[in-house]
């Protein structure tokens, strides 16, 4: 689970206009997405708000200033989408249903949490930027994008476990371990193709390249990835070096 969590964190924190492959040439096919999922990398890019106690339906809620790294909750999560898209959240941001965010009644804004759908085992990392849900028995309201990742759009709700990762973006606590996400094994993805021979042709240019086959909506894609980077900074530097030749090259945690 730790490896999966770190991969989710990296996908969340890296500033790429898509979390999927960017094209390497005119013959490359981008994997379709549901919408733009863009996340700043610095904590100070996120509005922070503690807020005064507030009353909803006769119940007083007391927002927390800080929360321990081993905080967990288990309960029912719902999701909210287009009816709130474009409206202000509790911290003043404009709600984007395609961002990886969530609403919680009292957790600090921002708090980064790992959410696991206990019904199917799927996982996601989201940032708390709103208050709610206020329906009885629910502990979390996920954005449309996060709910889609957890495969709970049709059901509307799911039994989930949330685990606080951090109130910062660099050091995260998960599974009782303090993790520096700047260190570890990373890869740089430079292209994604629907034609395997095109991916192989690009991969042949680099000794550290591999081609990984992925199925999305019954369509196969061949992703060209460069391996062997031992830190996030090293991988990001490599991605930057390739940005002119392969616009949109991005980093993934192994």
ZISUL-V585753 format. One line per field, one symbol per residue. ss: DSSP state (~ for helix, > for strand, _ for the rest). burial: # if it has 16 or more other C-alpha atoms within 10 Angstrom, else .. A space follows every 50 residues. Layout:
BEGIN
ss->???
burial->???
END
This chain:
BEGIN
ss->_~~~~~~~~~~~~_____________________________~~~___>_ ___>>>__>>>__________>>>>>>>>>_______>_____>______ >>>_____>__>>>>>>_____>>>>>>>>_______>>>>>>~~~~~~_ _______>>>>>>>>>____>>>>__>>>>__>>>>>>>>>>>__~~~~~ ~~~_____>>>>>>>>__>>>>>>>>>>>>>~~~~~~~~~~~_______> >>>_
burial->....############.#######...####.....###......#.### ............##....#....#.######...#...###...###### ##################....###########....############# ###...###########.#..###....#.##..##########.#.### .##.....###.........#######.#.##.###.###.#...##### ####
END
